[in-house]
């Protein structure tokens, strides 16, 4: 079992980070939340959850144990696969997800591709008690949780989050064209979603 991978980040793309561990590059699928806290060619540690199937061996990497725990709780819910779990967590990381479950915010959960109202209700029903006993420290005194601000980092995270929701790179580029760079990642995602709805 791989518990974590640690080393320089040699590849950083929306949804993917490659960590060089002693000359071996481990490709990890990541959320936009984790991507926003990584920097190319700098050391990082990602906690790993393995997904082994007949036709694939995927590694899911998380910047914190809290995010990993949320992912594993999500995928324990019937009907929630890895792709949907990663899309949900891309919206704002473990804290915003935990807040959504604790407050019964179905809207935040159904924003992710593949998550309908029934599945969102099931997630809230099955995980509310489990997350209620979480030791995770939730601090919303500074507003919605987002990754540390980096040059163009919020737009990168918004692009990755929209990609996780199932939109193509062309659609995302058009939707984010002209977006105010001072907006938070969450605001950029909402801006893009509104733009795509109006266009459609």
Helices and strands as residue ranges (DSSP letters): E 4-13, E 16-21, E 24-29, H 32-35, E 43-53, E 56-62, H 65-75, H 82-90, H 93-103, H 106-110, H 117-132, H 153-164, H 169-176, H 185-199
